[in-house]
């Protein structure tokens, strides 16, 4: 059928403001990109569609930083430093940061309280004098010419407005800004299917003493329930872990699919709508099962997040695509801007499959090249976060918050360097960017000593 359209009358769009750097998206990449740019003295605006920061970490209720640590020759090391350390310190001062916990006996993740994350992110940006525009949805761009963005269009409660900037950084997660500007992209795997999204939930009212280390026994209880026919589960791997209080636990049992079994498409409105509804159905079913687990009998759902947790949509094509082979081979790059220590995390039908570099034989982390932040065809644009230049397999590892922090800090610092040298981001001296990042406390791999290790002890 031919699509029906209407013609929108031409109009004059008011200019909200003019900046040196504009960042679209307030997830982990966007937070540190804006803070890094502003710290370097650049007039910076961060635009976020919600009324709070954190991206999937708050809006989708993830409550867990992955990729801050890596398994280096059999020992855990906190690899992501720099601006991320300042943010985590602020969360910790709000008593919102758990001690790192072990995943699969191989690598650490670190849980946090979502309210503390939101407040800490506000504080971080305020301390670096970042301008923030909340409740603003990116809606398109106006190009100065074929390769340069003149303005980003946003929809707000005041109507459509335009934001001008010398350099833009796309941290939208979906590559929205880059695609509007004409940058090439890929979507999903070789068949065009993205990773499955999840609906998180948090439970309160748990008896910590009775629940104990319930995350160790719940998989066996799931198998028994499946065999008995009392419950069915959309995936085998379940995340049920305590928050700092002990009476509150985070839960992810879900895997949200379309009727044909493929993953929900996170940039298709009808799919997203169905996904939100199905996700809540799965969350309720998970809760009903968990009420049968010792310690959870009197628990209740304290939070279902504002949105479905999207893992993958568009991946912008840049000067280099980080691949699964790079992750498993612990690749090095001359233009490294930081490292990723998270393994390949494949969300396949009914399960989650982790693939690590050899342990303990390998250093356990791959470097991230600056070229993956620089899209083809657009001169005054950088891309950071899960929509950066990666293959489907590479993105399944480097989409997590640790790598997003790394990419964001590099993008914000690169934008400032480009402005100071009157260059486009593609042409900045990478050696100067690397030196800047190291001076800011970042670990970029290369010739740097690995940060101090942590004991891999089961928690």
C-alpha positions, 0 to 999 in steps of 0.5 A: 500500500502507498503510504499516506502523507500530509504536507506540513507548512513551512515555518520559522523555528526559534533558535533555542541557543548556540553552542560550541558542542552539543551532545544528544543523549544523556546516557553514560556516553553522553554524560561524560562527553558533555562533562569532558567538553565543558571541562575543557572550557567549551560551551556545551549543551546536553539534550535529553528526552527524559527529565533525568540522566543515565540512559538505559541505566536509569530509564530502563532500570539496569542498575548495574555497571558492566565493563568497568572491570576486566579479567587481566591474566586471571586477576580483576582490574578496574580498567575504566577510569578518568571521568567515570571515576568522578561519577562513581565517587559521587554515587558512592558518596550518596551511599548508592554504590555496591561493592563489585560482584562476580559474574560467571566467576570471571569478571566483575560488575557493579550495582548502583541505586538509580536515584543516586545515579541520577543525582550524581550525574546532575552534580557532575554536570553542574560542577563542570558547568554543562548546560542541560535541556531536559524533556527535549526529543531530537527530531531532525537536523538542518544541514549547512552543506552535505557534510556539515550539520548546522542545527539540531531540531528538538521537540519540547513543551514549547514546540519545535526549537533549533540548537546550533553548534560547531560540533555535535556528539551523537550519544542517542544510543540509536544513532538518530542524529548521525542518520538524520545527517546522512551518515551510513549505518548498519542494523542488527546481525547479518539478517537485520535482527538486533539483540533482544531487549529486556524489561527490568524490575526491582523487588522490595520486601525481601528477607535478606537472611532467608534469601541468602545467596538466592542467585545461586539456587534460582537457576535450579529452581527455574529448571524444576518449575519448568520440568513440573510445568508450573512456570515457563521462562522466556530465557534460561539466564536470570539476573536476581541480585541484591541492591545495597539495602539487601531488602531490595533486589534487581531482577531480569528474567525477560527476553522480549520478542515479536510474534515471529520470535525475532527481537523487538525493533527498538526504532519501530514505534509499533514494535516498541509499544508491543514490547513495553506491554509484553515486557511488563507481562514477563516481569509480572510472571517473573515476580509470581515465580520469585514469590515461591523462592525462600525469602521472597514470599512477601516481596512486592514490585517497587519499580518497573522502569519508564521504558524497555531496555534496548540493547541494539538498534543502529550502529553508525559506520565510522573509520573502523568497525570494532569486531567480535574478533577484536574483542576475543583477540584483545586487539590493540590500536595505534589510535586507542582512546581506552579499553573494553574488558567486557566479553561478547554477550550474545542474546540468542533466542531463550538464552544469553551466551557469554564468550570470553577471551582466553582466561588466564592466558590473555590480558582480557581487554581490547583497545577501542580506536578513535576511528570508531567514533568518527562517522563517514560523510559528516565533518562536525559530528562524533558518535559515542556509545552503543551506536558507535562503529561496531559489528553486531558481535563487537557491539554485544561487548562494547555496548555496555556502560564501561565502554560507553564511558570510555567513548564518551570521554574521548568524544568530548575531549576530541571535540574540544581539541578540534575546536582549539585547533580549528580542525574537524574531529576526523583530523585532530592529532590522535597523539594529543588526544591520547595524552589529554585522556591520560592526563585526565586519569583515563587508562587507554592501554598502549604503554600504560601500566594496568591499574591496580588489581582486585581479588576475584572472590565470589560474592 
